[in-house]
Amino acid sequence: MSSPLSSSSHHLSDFIIHQSFQLTDQSWKNHKAYGFSASKDHQVVTAIEYQEAILACKYPKKTVSSRLEWKKLGRGVSFVYYQQALQGDFKDRAEMIDFSIRIKNVTRNDAGKYRCEVSAPSEQGQNLEEDTVTLEVLVAPAVPSCEVPNSALRGTVVELRCQDKEGNPAPEYTWFKNGVPLSENPKLGSQITNSSYTMNPKSGTLQFNTVSKMDSGEYSCEARNSVGHRRCPGKRMQVDDLNISGIIAAVVIVALVISVCGLGVCYAQRKGYFSSKELFSKN
């Protein structure tokens, strides 16, 4: 049987251990880690081509001993800011604002992921912190390339194509006939026609399932995104009926030519031209 004194000692030791764990836990929470620290907030900066963009490095405390480096990440790592100077073509079109970079004239080639690294000595040793920024560059479409056939036969399937390779985000396409935009659904169009077509605003195709003479006209295509829009020059498509009389005339001419050739061969045989040649070859 334990004495009251030993029981009191046991409770006292439990109390001391419990308090020491509380102090250790509290001190761990208040402890600032040194060595390496990365920001959890990933920044995404969106800019329009040929306008300005600011790549911010979120470290407000700047000291004389702080060292700053900016790098562009990709297949390889290239320096943007190194040894207190902007590098490459950023020298002429960018400037430093504290730890941040202000690009005055953004180009599509600037798009990508950037990382700023700030290192400074401390009592605990060298402290390195970094922040990552993704730059997205919006680009207006260029003049799209348009494929419009000069002529087509009535009742056949005809496809017109429109494409732009520069716009970001990817543009959507609208086709125009004689300057008037075509509706994506031909039944809802403002023009009263008997056209039967399928238009895809994503791929830029305009397909006539059975083209008619009423589909003749000048066609142009416009590429549009959130930045801008461009249109290709109009091209005329002429839809004609199948020329039956022309086909019949061509068949008759071919038949006459074959008949004349056949009569010529028969005449030559009767006159003995072929036999004379054979006799000459034997001699």
Secondary structure, DSSP 8 states (H G I E B T S, - for coil): ---HHHHHHHHHHHHHHHHHHHHHHHHHHH----SEEE-S--EEEEEETTS-EEE--------TT-EEEEEEESSS-EEEEETTEE-TTHHHHEEEETTEEEESS--GGG-EEEEEEEEEEETTEEEEEEEEEEEEEEB-----EEE--SEEETTS-EEEEEE-SS-BS--EEEEEETTEE--SSGGG-SS-----EEEETTTTEEEESS--GGG-EEEEEEEE-SS-EEE---EEEEEE---HHHHHHHHHHHHHHHHHHHHHHHHHHHHTHHHHHHHHHH-
